[in-house]
Amino acid sequence: MFLIVGLGNPTSRYRNTRHNLGFMVLDSLAGKWEKQFRKGKGHYKLIKTAVGSQRVILAKPTTYMNRSGVAVYELVNKYDVKLFNLLVLCDDLSLPLGKLRLRKKGSAGGHKGLTSIIAALGSEEFPRLRFGVGYNPLIDASEYVLSPFLPIERKLVNSMIKRGGKAVIDFIDRGIEWTMNFYNG
């Protein structure tokens, strides 16, 4: 069983913001697979599907970003997911806009959603796929990640979302080593 969790904030106010890239990638995959998210029996919406012979759950926490660990903990325990089969999708201020970075494990790096997940699971030992949103040092970081993408950025963002969806499928099909080698550059 693979669990792919996209991070974001649940209300329409945040739909197209930098902080919601995890949701955007999962929405893109759902559209491609003609699936719809439904309310789960916890703090999340989910899609149950398969990629090849692998069972997969796509999940979006219904909590706000800084409480994402509540949903991830519920899902990991309910579906008995091994942490190496959990993939968290999130934005990253330290990466240039459009860049992807897959890691097997690591610290939260200041990301409040990852901080919440690490605290809830009691471990940093899970893969995460980070999406570069760039950073403008003239704007407060929390204000920046909650801002929408500029029209001039949309083409690059759409390309990043598409590559992110492919990276999720490759993570499931080919494993983390291959996927890291292919997408991290």
Summary of the structure (lengths in Angstrom):
residues: 185
radius of gyration: 14.9
end to end distance: 28.1
largest distance: 47.8
contacts: 602
relative contact order: 0.20
helix: 45%
strand: 22%
